[in-house]
Amino acid sequence: MNRALARLVATGVLERNGAGRAVTYRISPLPSATPTIAQDQQEARDSPAWCYQSTELVAALSAPLGTRKPVSYQRVFVDGYQPNVSSLLPASLAAQLQEKGKSKDQQPAGTYARKVLEQLLIDLSWSSSRLEGNRKSRLDTRELFERGRSESDDRDATMLLNHKEAIEFMVDAVPTEGMTVPVVRNLQSLLMRDLLQDPADLGAIRSKIVNIHGSVYLPSQVPNLLEEMLRQIVDKATRVHNPVEAAFFLWVNLAYLQPFVDGNKRTSRLSANMPLMLSNCAPLSFLDVEQTDYALAMLGVYERLDVSLAVELFDWTYRRSIDKYQVIVESMGGPDPLRARYREHLGEAIRQIVFFGSTLAQAIEAAGIPPVDVAVFNAMLNTELAHLEAYNCARYRMPMTKTQAWIDKGRPR
């Protein structure tokens, strides 16, 4: 009931008076029109249920702009944060979400994200774009990604394709580059490609004034401060041990700082995935989050430095992401059965090529592979030969000197 009343107040259908147990509601004389987003009927979804304390904050943030006190950027929000001492998320919640979302195996950074990349591209691109008012459906997004860019792309299509390219960049760059300011700035430049009037604003720390629609929050307009705080935010995130806390810290602080001319919230949503990728936790795709809920969570940070709504929203949507991507990973099953079946054949073919100088065709013929599996075996053999090095040749019972001599000849096959 509290949640329903808060939503009606937020959309202008009801007026709220009083506080606590004495609060009363009445129908507004002139109810304001509720903004809607075009979406498929089957995509109607539920939302996080704010706790009672949060409904009080929702009501305060839903008051008319003229009654809310204007505020500016407060750097103490970052300056006062001590990695692994301070915590924006309740420590027990961060630990619980990390345990629930982490990969069960020791794997290179980014492995989890790569396994679910195809679905992540759709989910994160569509969910993030939808929060910016994008009108494309999930099905439209899938078809668009299959087709690629074209001259007929409208702004919505461009936004989605930019998200796709930014996510692909992130999955490739973060495992090798780590969490850095240049990576964050590149994310913004990819997300806002062809969407800004001035291309010079792509990836650049802004020197222009920005205003937050529907809020009394005025971000800092000092470029040097923006640059300093961006470096400090990323630096502190890299030192947080719990990747879920680091993800939340990046998400709320990048959006609060507003370091770029546009695309700040988009950049913050993608950046939140960086610590999760480095720790092989399930990615965060903001599944099923509604615009009104997201806006309220951000307003709580902007105007009150209150993360309570953001915590509830993050907890709710990240659990959904974890559940979805764990099912996808589990559905992939165990090791490739063909690779297991032909393990010895692969080893013998590699020895024939590297040690005895056979051609690829001769080695495959000598291996006696059934015709139905020849194409797959050929692909596996080529992959193994491409990655064969002196430091990993023992698995095929190959001498290191002989292997290196074959590599020096240009890997003939």
C-alpha positions as CSV (number, residue, x, y, z in Angstrom):
1,M,0.0,0.0,0.0
2,N,2.8,2.4,0.9
3,R,4.5,1.7,-2.5
4,A,1.2,2.3,-4.4
5,L,0.6,5.6,-2.6
6,A,4.1,6.8,-3.2
7,R,3.8,6.1,-6.9
8,L,0.5,8.0,-7.1
9,V,2.1,10.9,-5.3
10,A,5.2,10.8,-7.6
11,T,3.0,10.9,-10.7
12,G,0.8,13.7,-9.4
13,V,-2.4,11.7,-9.0
14,L,-2.5,12.2,-5.2
15,E,-1.3,14.9,-2.9
16,R,0.4,14.0,0.4
17,N,0.1,16.0,3.6
18,G,1.5,15.5,7.0
19,A,4.2,13.0,8.1
20,G,4.6,9.6,9.8
21,R,1.4,8.1,11.2
22,A,-0.5,11.4,10.7
23,V,0.0,11.4,6.9
24,T,-3.1,11.9,4.7
25,Y,-3.7,11.8,1.0
26,R,-6.2,13.4,-1.3
27,I,-6.8,13.3,-5.1
28,S,-5.0,16.1,-6.9
29,P,-7.4,18.7,-8.4
30,L,-5.6,18.5,-11.8
31,P,-3.8,15.2,-12.0
32,S,-0.7,15.4,-14.2
33,A,-0.3,13.2,-17.2
34,T,1.9,10.2,-16.4
35,P,4.7,9.7,-18.9
36,T,4.7,6.3,-20.6
37,I,7.2,4.3,-22.5
38,A,6.1,2.2,-25.5
39,Q,6.8,-1.5,-24.8
40,D,5.4,-4.9,-25.6
41,Q,2.5,-6.0,-23.5
42,Q,4.3,-9.2,-22.5
43,E,7.2,-7.1,-21.1
44,A,5.1,-5.6,-18.3
45,R,7.0,-6.2,-15.1
46,D,7.0,-5.8,-11.3
47,S,9.3,-3.4,-9.4
48,P,11.2,-3.4,-6.1
49,A,9.0,-2.8,-3.1
50,W,10.4,0.1,-1.1
51,C,10.6,-0.3,2.6
52,Y,8.6,2.0,4.8
53,Q,11.6,4.3,5.4
54,S,12.1,4.6,1.7
55,T,8.5,5.6,1.0
56,E,9.1,8.7,3.2
57,L,12.1,9.6,1.0
58,V,10.1,8.9,-2.1
59,A,7.4,11.3,-0.9
60,A,10.0,14.0,-0.1
61,L,11.6,13.6,-3.6
62,S,8.1,13.8,-5.2
63,A,7.3,17.2,-3.8
64,P,7.1,20.1,-6.2
65,L,10.5,21.4,-7.4
66,G,9.8,24.8,-5.9
67,T,9.5,23.4,-2.4
68,R,12.8,21.4,-2.6
69,K,16.1,23.1,-1.5
70,P,18.6,23.5,-4.4
71,V,21.9,21.6,-3.8
72,S,25.3,21.4,-5.5
73,Y,27.9,18.7,-5.8
74,Q,29.4,17.6,-2.4
75,R,32.9,16.1,-2.8
76,V,32.8,14.8,0.8
77,F,30.6,12.0,-0.6
78,V,33.8,10.6,-2.2
79,D,36.5,12.2,0.0
80,G,35.0,10.7,3.1
81,Y,34.8,7.2,1.6
82,Q,37.6,4.9,2.7
83,P,37.8,1.6,0.6
84,N,37.2,-1.5,2.7
85,V,36.4,0.7,5.8
86,S,33.4,2.7,4.5
87,S,30.6,0.9,2.6
88,L,27.7,2.3,0.6
89,L,26.0,-1.1,0.5
90,P,25.3,-2.8,3.8
91,A,28.4,-5.0,4.3
92,S,26.3,-8.1,4.8
93,L,24.4,-7.5,1.6
94,A,27.5,-6.9,-0.4
95,A,29.0,-10.1,0.9
96,Q,25.8,-12.0,0.2
97,L,25.5,-10.7,-3.4
98,Q,29.2,-11.5,-4.1
99,E,28.8,-15.0,-2.9
100,K,25.6,-15.5,-4.9
101,G,27.0,-13.9,-8.1
102,K,30.6,-15.2,-8.2
103,S,31.9,-17.8,-10.6
104,K,32.5,-21.1,-8.9
105,D,35.7,-21.8,-10.8
106,Q,39.1,-20.0,-10.9
107,Q,39.1,-18.4,-14.4
108,P,40.7,-15.5,-16.1
109,A,39.1,-12.1,-15.6
110,G,36.2,-11.5,-17.9
111,T,35.4,-15.2,-18.5
112,Y,31.9,-15.0,-17.0
113,A,31.0,-12.0,-19.2
114,R,32.3,-13.6,-22.3
115,K,30.3,-16.8,-21.7
116,V,27.0,-14.8,-21.5
117,L,28.1,-12.0,-24.0
118,E,25.5,-12.6,-26.6
119,Q,22.6,-12.3,-24.1
120,L,24.4,-9.6,-22.1
121,L,24.6,-7.4,-25.3
122,I,20.8,-7.6,-25.7
123,D,19.9,-7.2,-22.0
124,L,22.2,-4.4,-21.0
125,S,21.9,-2.5,-24.2
126,W,18.1,-2.6,-24.2
127,S,17.6,-2.1,-20.5
128,S,20.0,0.9,-20.3
129,S,18.6,2.5,-23.5
130,R,15.1,2.0,-22.2
131,L,16.0,4.0,-19.1
132,E,16.9,6.8,-21.5
133,G,13.5,6.7,-23.1
134,N,14.4,4.5,-26.1
135,R,11.3,3.2,-27.8
136,K,12.7,0.0,-29.4
137,S,11.4,-3.3,-28.1
138,R,13.7,-6.2,-27.0
139,L,12.8,-8.0,-30.3
140,D,13.7,-4.8,-32.3
141,T,17.1,-4.8,-30.5
142,R,17.9,-8.4,-31.4
143,E,17.0,-7.8,-35.0
144,L,19.0,-4.6,-35.1
145,F,22.1,-6.3,-33.7
146,E,21.8,-9.0,-36.3
147,R,21.5,-6.5,-39.1
148,G,24.1,-4.0,-37.9
149,R,24.4,-0.3,-38.8
150,S,22.7,1.3,-41.8
151,E,22.1,4.8,-43.2
152,S,18.5,4.6,-42.1
153,D,19.2,4.2,-38.4
154,D,17.3,6.7,-36.2
155,R,18.4,8.0,-32.8
156,D,17.0,5.0,-31.0
157,A,18.8,2.5,-33.2
158,T,22.1,4.5,-32.9
159,M,21.8,4.5,-29.1
160,L,21.3,0.7,-29.0
161,L,24.2,0.0,-31.4
162,N,26.4,2.3,-29.4
163,H,25.6,0.3,-26.3
164,K,26.5,-2.9,-28.1
165,E,29.9,-1.6,-29.2
166,A,30.7,-0.1,-25.8
167,I,29.9,-3.4,-24.1
168,E,32.1,-5.3,-26.6
169,F,34.9,-2.8,-25.9
170,M,34.5,-3.2,-22.2
171,V,34.6,-7.0,-22.3
172,D,37.8,-6.8,-24.3
173,A,39.6,-3.9,-22.5
174,V,38.9,-4.4,-18.8
175,P,40.6,-7.8,-18.4
176,T,43.8,-6.4,-19.8
177,E,43.6,-2.7,-18.9
178,G,41.7,-3.0,-15.6
179,M,39.5,-0.2,-14.2
180,T,41.0,3.1,-15.4
181,V,39.9,6.6,-16.2
182,P,40.7,6.2,-20.0
183,V,38.5,3.1,-20.1
184,V,35.6,5.1,-18.5
185,R,36.1,8.0,-21.0
186,N,36.2,5.6,-23.9
187,L,33.0,4.0,-22.8
188,Q,31.3,7.5,-22.8
189,S,32.7,8.2,-26.3
190,L,31.4,5.0,-27.7
191,L,28.0,5.4,-26.0
192,M,27.5,8.9,-27.3
193,R,28.9,8.4,-30.8
194,D,26.8,10.4,-33.4
195,L,24.5,11.5,-30.6
196,L,26.3,14.7,-29.5
197,Q,26.2,18.0,-31.5
198,D,29.9,18.6,-30.8
199,P,32.2,15.6,-31.4
200,A,34.8,17.2,-29.3
201,D,32.7,16.3,-26.3
202,L,33.2,12.6,-26.8
203,G,35.2,11.2,-23.9
204,A,36.1,14.8,-22.8
205,I,35.7,16.2,-19.3
206,R,33.0,18.8,-19.8
207,S,33.5,22.5,-19.6
208,K,29.8,23.2,-20.3
209,I,27.0,23.7,-17.8
210,V,24.6,20.8,-17.4
211,N,21.2,20.6,-15.6
212,I,19.4,17.6,-14.3
213,H,15.8,17.6,-15.5
214,G,13.3,17.3,-12.7
215,S,15.8,17.9,-9.9
216,V,17.1,20.8,-7.8
217,Y,20.6,19.3,-8.0
218,L,23.2,21.4,-9.8
219,P,26.4,19.4,-10.7
220,S,29.8,21.1,-10.4
221,Q,30.7,23.2,-13.4
222,V,34.5,23.3,-12.7
223,P,36.4,21.1,-15.2
224,N,39.5,20.7,-12.9
225,L,37.3,19.4,-10.1
226,L,35.4,17.1,-12.4
227,E,38.7,15.6,-13.6
228,E,40.1,15.3,-10.1
229,M,37.0,13.6,-8.7
230,L,36.7,11.2,-11.6
231,R,40.3,10.0,-11.0
232,Q,39.5,9.7,-7.3
233,I,36.3,7.7,-7.9
234,V,38.0,5.2,-10.2
235,D,41.1,4.9,-7.9
236,K,39.0,4.2,-4.8
237,A,36.8,1.6,-6.8
238,T,40.0,-0.3,-7.7
239,R,40.9,-0.6,-4.1
240,V,37.6,-2.0,-2.9
241,H,38.0,-5.7,-2.2
242,N,34.3,-6.6,-2.6
243,P,33.4,-6.3,-6.4
244,V,29.7,-5.7,-5.7
245,E,30.5,-2.8,-3.4
246,A,32.9,-1.4,-6.0
247,A,30.2,-1.8,-8.7
248,F,27.7,0.1,-6.6
249,F,30.3,2.8,-5.7
250,L,31.1,3.4,-9.4
251,W,27.4,3.4,-10.4
252,V,26.2,6.1,-8.0
253,N,29.3,8.2,-8.0
254,L,29.8,8.5,-11.7
255,A,26.1,9.5,-12.1
256,Y,26.4,11.9,-9.2
257,L,29.5,13.6,-10.5
258,Q,28.2,14.1,-14.1
259,P,31.8,14.4,-15.6
260,F,30.6,14.4,-19.2
261,V,28.3,16.7,-21.3
262,D,25.9,13.8,-21.7
263,G,25.6,10.0,-21.3
264,N,26.7,10.1,-17.6
265,K,24.1,7.6,-16.4
266,R,24.7,5.3,-19.3
267,T,28.4,5.4,-18.6
268,S,27.8,4.7,-14.9
269,R,25.7,1.6,-15.7
270,L,28.3,0.1,-17.9
271,S,31.2,1.1,-15.6
272,A,29.5,-0.7,-12.7
273,N,30.2,-3.9,-14.6
274,M,34.0,-3.5,-14.6
275,P,34.7,-4.7,-11.0
276,L,32.2,-7.5,-11.5
277,M,34.1,-8.6,-14.7
278,L,37.5,-8.5,-13.0
279,S,36.2,-10.8,-10.3
280,N,34.2,-13.1,-12.6
281,C,30.9,-12.2,-11.0
282,A,27.6,-12.2,-12.9
283,P,27.2,-9.0,-14.9
284,L,24.7,-6.3,-14.0
285,S,22.3,-5.5,-16.8
286,F,19.6,-3.5,-14.9
287,L,16.9,-6.0,-15.9
288,D,13.3,-4.9,-15.5
289,V,14.1,-1.5,-13.9
290,E,11.5,1.1,-14.6
291,Q,12.3,4.7,-15.4
292,T,10.4,6.1,-12.4
293,D,12.1,3.8,-9.9
294,Y,15.5,4.6,-11.4
295,A,14.9,8.3,-11.4
296,L,13.9,8.2,-7.7
297,A,17.0,6.2,-6.8
298,M,19.2,8.8,-8.5
299,L,17.3,11.7,-7.0
300,G,18.0,10.3,-3.5
301,V,21.7,10.5,-4.2
302,Y,21.6,13.9,-6.1
303,E,19.5,15.8,-3.6
304,R,20.0,14.0,-0.3
305,L,23.2,12.0,-0.6
306,D,20.9,9.2,0.5
307,V,21.6,5.8,-1.2
308,S,18.8,3.9,0.4
309,L,16.6,3.8,-2.7
310,A,19.6,3.0,-4.9
311,V,20.6,0.1,-2.5
312,E,17.1,-1.4,-2.8
313,L,17.0,-1.0,-6.5
314,F,20.5,-2.4,-7.0
315,D,19.8,-5.4,-4.8
316,W,16.6,-6.2,-6.6
317,T,17.9,-5.9,-10.1
318,Y,21.3,-7.5,-9.5
319,R,19.6,-10.6,-8.0
320,R,17.6,-10.9,-11.2
321,S,20.8,-10.6,-13.3
322,I,22.5,-13.3,-11.3
323,D,19.7,-15.7,-11.6
324,K,19.4,-15.2,-15.4
325,Y,23.1,-15.5,-16.2
326,Q,23.7,-18.5,-13.9
327,V,21.0,-20.4,-15.8
328,I,22.7,-19.5,-19.1
329,V,26.2,-20.7,-17.9
330,E,24.7,-23.9,-16.5
331,S,23.0,-24.6,-19.8
332,M,26.4,-24.6,-21.5
333,G,27.2,-27.9,-19.8
334,G,30.6,-29.4,-19.2
335,P,33.6,-29.8,-21.5
336,D,33.2,-30.2,-25.3
337,P,32.5,-34.0,-25.8
338,L,34.1,-34.0,-29.2
339,R,37.3,-32.5,-27.8
340,A,37.3,-35.1,-25.1
341,R,36.7,-37.9,-27.6
342,Y,39.6,-36.8,-29.9
343,R,42.1,-35.6,-27.3
344,E,44.6,-38.3,-28.2
345,H,44.0,-37.9,-31.9
346,L,44.7,-34.1,-31.5
347,G,48.0,-34.9,-29.7
348,E,49.1,-37.3,-32.4
349,A,48.2,-35.0,-35.2
350,I,50.2,-32.1,-33.6
351,R,53.2,-34.4,-33.1
352,Q,53.0,-35.4,-36.8
353,I,52.9,-31.8,-38.0
354,V,55.4,-30.2,-35.5
355,F,57.9,-33.1,-35.0
356,F,57.8,-35.0,-38.3
357,G,56.8,-32.2,-40.7
358,S,53.5,-33.6,-42.0
359,T,51.0,-31.3,-43.6
360,L,47.6,-30.7,-41.9
361,A,45.8,-32.8,-44.5
362,Q,48.2,-35.7,-44.0
363,A,47.9,-35.6,-40.2
364,I,44.1,-35.6,-40.3
365,E,44.1,-38.5,-42.7
366,A,46.5,-40.5,-40.5
367,A,44.3,-39.8,-37.5
368,G,41.4,-41.7,-39.1
369,I,38.7,-39.3,-38.1
370,P,35.2,-40.2,-39.3
371,P,34.1,-38.1,-42.3
372,V,31.2,-36.5,-40.3
373,D,33.7,-35.0,-37.7
374,V,36.5,-34.0,-40.1
375,A,35.5,-30.4,-40.3
376,V,35.2,-30.0,-36.6
377,F,38.4,-31.8,-35.9
378,N,40.2,-29.6,-38.5
379,A,39.0,-26.5,-36.7
380,M,40.1,-27.8,-33.3
381,L,43.5,-28.8,-34.7
382,N,44.0,-25.4,-36.3
383,T,43.1,-23.7,-33.0
384,E,45.5,-25.8,-31.0
385,L,48.4,-25.2,-33.5
386,A,47.7,-21.4,-33.4
387,H,48.1,-21.4,-29.6
388,L,51.0,-23.9,-29.3
389,E,54.0,-22.4,-27.6
390,A,57.3,-23.7,-26.1
391,Y,55.8,-23.1,-22.6
392,N,52.7,-25.2,-23.1
393,C,53.8,-28.0,-25.5
394,A,54.3,-30.6,-22.7
395,R,50.6,-31.5,-22.8
396,Y,51.3,-33.0,-26.3
397,R,54.6,-34.7,-25.2
398,M,56.5,-32.3,-27.5
399,P,60.1,-31.2,-26.8
400,M,60.4,-27.4,-26.2
401,T,63.3,-27.0,-28.5
402,K,61.5,-28.8,-31.4
403,T,58.4,-26.8,-30.8
404,Q,60.2,-23.5,-30.8
405,A,62.0,-24.4,-34.0
406,W,58.6,-25.1,-35.7
407,I,57.3,-21.7,-34.4
408,D,60.4,-19.9,-35.7
409,K,59.8,-21.4,-39.1
410,G,56.4,-19.7,-39.2
411,R,54.2,-22.6,-37.9
412,P,54.2,-24.5,-41.2
413,R,51.3,-26.9,-41.8
